[in-house]
Amino acid sequence: MVDQQQRIVRFRERLEADPASGVFVPLADLMAAAGDIEGALAVLKEGLARNPRSIPARVVLGRTLLLAGQRDEAREVLREVLLADPQNLVARHLLAEDCRERGDWSGAIIHLEQLTQINPGEVRWVQALAEARARRADAAGETEDEGTPQAAAARDEDAGFATMTMVEIYLAQGYRQQAIDALRRILETEPEREDALRKLDELLRDQEKEQEQAASPEPEPPAAPPPAPEQVARARESREDRALKRAADKARFAAWIDKIRRNGEPGS
């Protein structure tokens, strides 16, 4: 099996052969994993100068900045990734872990809820979400089941503002079904929430209209009206005139060829 250093050498050679290649992303990731954080950041900076829209490069940059202890810069980079790609699991997981390490349980819950929505089969995220909720409740001196104003406010923060923000991000990126799913999740806990109800109703009506339009057959174009008799007559005369002209031209050409054969020179 090729070890880590051999892979780094191989990727570096490929990058030197083609500086515009996207191989700088796995190269930087391997360098960071091997402990060369500064070298990885330098490779990423140079690679992003050539490939500024590379989402994988920005994810690796965020992870490398976290390893370097530059947490504010890392969070900014990873949040920009989510604006461009709301379903990027790696970026959201990195942000969730950053919140957990800092004890920001409300922030962790926001990201973990989104992770469990996108991939509900991932057990570790379900467990991490339950832990984060319990930790936040412990920090507030309450339990999740208590109906205190503080607990209600915290639930409103997670299921309300943060999720509605993600709804808008989903819609801005064209992910309408994800936005609908997020709105339904809000309404499971807050069925009277008017802003979510209005938005869900609007999206479902738009979806229904599109489905109806897709199901309706395309109308056939109207048949062209038959040509008027005078148009038919003119067309017939035109065809006959063209036929006569072609016949006369052929006759003149044949006579011209015959005269050349007889006299050895063209004449008129």
C-alpha positions as CSV (number, residue, x, y, z in Angstrom):
1,M,0.0,0.0,0.0
2,V,1.3,3.4,-0.9
3,D,2.0,5.4,2.3
4,Q,1.1,9.0,3.0
5,Q,4.4,10.5,2.1
6,Q,4.6,8.6,-1.2
7,R,1.1,9.9,-2.1
8,I,2.2,13.4,-1.2
9,V,5.2,13.1,-3.5
10,R,3.1,11.7,-6.3
11,F,0.4,14.4,-6.1
12,R,3.1,17.1,-5.9
13,E,4.7,15.8,-9.1
14,R,1.3,15.9,-10.8
15,L,0.7,19.4,-9.7
16,E,4.1,20.6,-10.9
17,A,3.4,19.0,-14.3
18,D,0.0,20.7,-14.5
19,P,-0.3,23.7,-12.1
20,A,-4.0,24.2,-13.1
21,S,-4.9,20.7,-12.0
22,G,-7.4,20.1,-9.1
23,V,-4.9,17.7,-7.6
24,F,-3.9,20.5,-5.2
25,V,-7.0,19.7,-3.1
26,P,-6.1,16.1,-2.1
27,L,-2.4,17.2,-1.9
28,A,-3.2,19.9,0.7
29,D,-5.5,17.5,2.6
30,L,-2.7,14.9,2.9
31,M,-0.2,17.5,3.9
32,A,-2.5,18.8,6.6
33,A,-3.1,15.3,7.9
34,A,0.7,14.7,8.0
35,G,1.1,17.8,10.1
36,D,2.4,20.2,7.5
37,I,-0.3,22.8,8.1
38,E,1.6,25.8,6.8
39,G,2.5,23.9,3.6
40,A,-1.1,22.8,3.1
41,L,-2.4,26.4,3.5
42,A,0.2,27.6,1.0
43,V,-0.9,25.0,-1.5
44,L,-4.5,25.9,-1.0
45,K,-3.9,29.6,-1.4
46,E,-2.1,29.1,-4.7
47,G,-4.6,26.5,-6.0
48,L,-7.6,28.7,-5.1
49,A,-6.0,31.6,-7.0
50,R,-6.4,29.4,-10.1
51,N,-9.7,27.7,-9.1
52,P,-11.6,30.3,-7.0
53,R,-14.9,28.5,-7.3
54,S,-13.7,25.1,-6.1
55,I,-16.0,24.0,-3.3
56,P,-13.9,21.0,-2.3
57,A,-10.9,23.3,-2.0
58,R,-12.8,25.6,0.3
59,V,-13.9,22.7,2.5
60,V,-10.3,21.5,2.9
61,L,-9.3,25.1,3.6
62,G,-11.8,25.4,6.3
63,R,-10.7,22.1,7.9
64,T,-7.0,23.1,7.6
65,L,-7.7,26.5,9.2
66,L,-9.4,24.7,12.1
67,L,-6.3,22.5,12.5
68,A,-4.2,25.7,12.5
69,G,-6.3,27.2,15.3
70,Q,-7.6,30.0,13.0
71,R,-11.2,29.3,14.0
72,D,-12.8,32.6,13.0
73,E,-11.3,32.4,9.5
74,A,-12.3,28.7,9.3
75,R,-15.9,29.4,10.2
76,E,-16.2,32.2,7.7
77,V,-14.9,29.9,4.9
78,L,-17.2,27.1,5.8
79,R,-20.2,29.3,6.1
80,E,-19.5,30.6,2.6
81,V,-19.4,27.0,1.4
82,L,-22.9,26.4,2.9
83,L,-24.2,29.5,1.1
84,A,-23.1,28.0,-2.2
85,D,-23.9,24.4,-1.3
86,P,-26.4,24.1,1.6
87,Q,-26.2,20.3,1.5
88,N,-22.5,20.1,1.9
89,L,-22.2,17.5,4.7
90,V,-18.5,17.9,5.4
91,A,-18.7,21.7,5.9
92,R,-21.8,21.4,8.1
93,H,-20.2,18.6,10.1
94,L,-17.0,20.7,10.7
95,L,-19.1,23.6,11.9
96,A,-21.1,21.3,14.2
97,E,-17.9,19.9,15.7
98,D,-16.5,23.4,16.1
99,C,-19.6,24.4,18.0
100,R,-19.4,21.3,20.2
101,E,-15.7,22.0,21.1
102,R,-16.5,25.5,22.1
103,G,-19.6,24.5,24.1
104,D,-21.9,26.3,21.8
105,W,-24.7,23.7,22.1
106,S,-27.4,25.9,20.4
107,G,-25.1,26.3,17.4
108,A,-24.3,22.6,17.3
109,I,-28.0,21.8,17.4
110,I,-28.7,24.0,14.4
111,H,-26.1,22.2,12.3
112,L,-26.9,18.7,13.6
113,E,-30.6,19.2,12.9
114,Q,-29.7,20.0,9.3
115,L,-27.4,17.0,9.0
116,T,-30.1,14.6,10.3
117,Q,-32.6,16.1,7.8
118,I,-30.2,15.7,4.9
119,N,-29.1,12.2,5.9
120,P,-31.4,10.8,8.6
121,G,-29.8,7.4,8.4
122,E,-26.5,8.6,9.9
123,V,-26.7,7.3,13.5
124,R,-23.7,9.3,14.8
125,W,-25.4,12.6,13.9
126,V,-28.7,11.5,15.6
127,Q,-26.8,10.6,18.7
128,A,-24.7,13.8,18.6
129,L,-28.0,15.9,18.3
130,A,-29.5,14.2,21.3
131,E,-26.3,14.8,23.3
132,A,-26.2,18.5,22.3
133,R,-29.8,19.0,23.3
134,A,-29.2,17.4,26.6
135,R,-26.0,19.4,27.2
136,R,-27.9,22.7,26.4
137,A,-30.6,21.7,28.8
138,D,-28.1,20.9,31.5
139,A,-26.4,24.2,31.0
140,A,-29.7,26.0,31.4
141,G,-30.5,23.9,34.5
142,E,-33.6,22.5,32.8
143,T,-34.7,19.4,30.9
144,E,-35.9,19.3,27.3
145,D,-39.4,18.4,28.4
146,E,-39.8,21.3,30.7
147,G,-42.1,23.9,29.4
148,T,-40.2,26.9,30.8
149,P,-40.0,30.1,28.8
150,Q,-36.2,29.6,28.4
151,A,-36.6,26.1,26.9
152,A,-39.4,27.4,24.6
153,A,-37.2,30.2,23.5
154,A,-34.3,27.8,22.7
155,R,-36.6,25.5,20.8
156,D,-37.9,28.5,18.9
157,E,-34.4,29.6,18.0
158,D,-33.5,26.2,16.6
159,A,-36.8,25.2,14.9
160,G,-37.7,28.8,14.0
161,F,-35.1,31.4,12.9
162,A,-32.3,29.0,12.0
163,T,-34.5,26.7,10.0
164,M,-36.4,29.5,8.2
165,T,-33.0,30.9,7.3
166,M,-32.1,27.5,5.8
167,V,-35.4,27.5,4.0
168,E,-34.4,30.8,2.3
169,I,-30.9,29.4,1.5
170,Y,-32.5,26.3,0.0
171,L,-34.8,28.4,-2.2
172,A,-32.0,30.7,-3.3
173,Q,-30.0,27.6,-4.5
174,G,-33.0,26.1,-6.2
175,Y,-33.6,23.2,-3.7
176,R,-37.4,23.6,-3.4
177,Q,-38.1,20.1,-2.1
178,Q,-35.6,20.5,0.7
179,A,-37.2,23.8,1.6
180,I,-40.6,22.2,1.8
181,D,-39.3,19.4,4.0
182,A,-37.7,21.9,6.4
183,L,-41.0,23.9,6.6
184,R,-42.9,20.7,7.4
185,R,-40.5,20.0,10.2
186,I,-41.0,23.4,11.7
187,L,-44.8,22.9,11.6
188,E,-44.5,19.5,13.3
189,T,-43.5,21.4,16.5
190,E,-45.3,24.7,15.8
191,P,-48.4,24.0,13.7
192,E,-49.7,27.6,14.2
193,R,-46.6,29.3,12.9
194,E,-48.0,31.7,10.3
195,D,-44.8,32.5,8.3
196,A,-44.0,28.8,7.8
197,L,-47.6,28.1,6.9
198,R,-47.7,30.8,4.3
199,K,-44.4,29.8,2.8
200,L,-45.3,26.1,2.6
201,D,-48.7,26.9,1.0
202,E,-47.0,29.1,-1.6
203,L,-44.4,26.4,-2.4
204,L,-47.0,23.7,-2.6
205,R,-49.2,25.7,-4.9
206,D,-46.3,26.5,-7.2
207,Q,-45.3,22.8,-7.2
208,E,-48.9,21.8,-8.1
209,K,-49.1,24.2,-11.0
210,E,-45.9,22.9,-12.4
211,Q,-47.1,19.3,-12.1
212,E,-50.4,20.3,-13.9
213,Q,-48.5,22.0,-16.7
214,A,-46.2,19.0,-17.1
215,A,-49.2,16.6,-17.2
216,S,-51.1,18.7,-19.8
217,P,-50.4,17.8,-23.4
218,E,-48.9,20.5,-25.6
219,P,-51.6,22.2,-27.7
220,E,-51.3,21.5,-31.4
221,P,-50.5,24.5,-33.5
222,P,-53.5,25.7,-35.5
223,A,-53.7,24.4,-39.0
224,A,-52.7,26.9,-41.7
225,P,-55.6,28.2,-43.8
226,P,-55.8,26.8,-47.3
227,P,-54.3,29.1,-50.0
228,A,-56.7,31.4,-51.9
229,P,-57.6,30.4,-55.5
230,E,-55.7,33.3,-56.9
231,Q,-52.6,32.2,-55.0
232,V,-52.9,28.7,-56.4
233,A,-53.2,30.1,-59.9
234,R,-50.2,32.4,-59.5
235,A,-48.1,29.5,-58.2
236,R,-49.1,27.3,-61.1
237,E,-48.3,30.1,-63.7
238,S,-45.0,30.6,-62.0
239,R,-44.1,26.9,-62.2
240,E,-45.2,26.8,-65.9
241,D,-43.1,29.9,-66.7
242,R,-40.0,28.4,-65.0
243,A,-40.5,25.2,-67.0
244,L,-40.8,27.0,-70.3
245,K,-37.7,29.1,-69.5
246,R,-35.7,26.0,-68.6
247,A,-36.8,24.3,-71.9
248,A,-35.8,27.4,-74.0
249,D,-32.4,27.6,-72.2
250,K,-31.8,23.9,-73.0
251,A,-32.7,24.5,-76.6
252,R,-30.3,27.5,-76.9
253,F,-27.5,25.5,-75.2
254,A,-28.0,22.6,-77.6
255,A,-27.9,24.9,-80.6
256,W,-24.7,26.6,-79.3
257,I,-23.0,23.2,-78.8
258,D,-24.0,22.0,-82.3
259,K,-22.6,25.2,-83.9
260,I,-19.3,24.7,-82.1
261,R,-19.1,21.2,-83.4
262,R,-19.8,22.4,-87.0
263,N,-17.7,25.6,-87.2
264,G,-15.0,24.9,-84.5
265,E,-15.7,28.2,-82.7
266,P,-18.6,29.5,-80.5
267,G,-21.0,32.0,-82.0
268,S,-24.1,33.8,-80.9
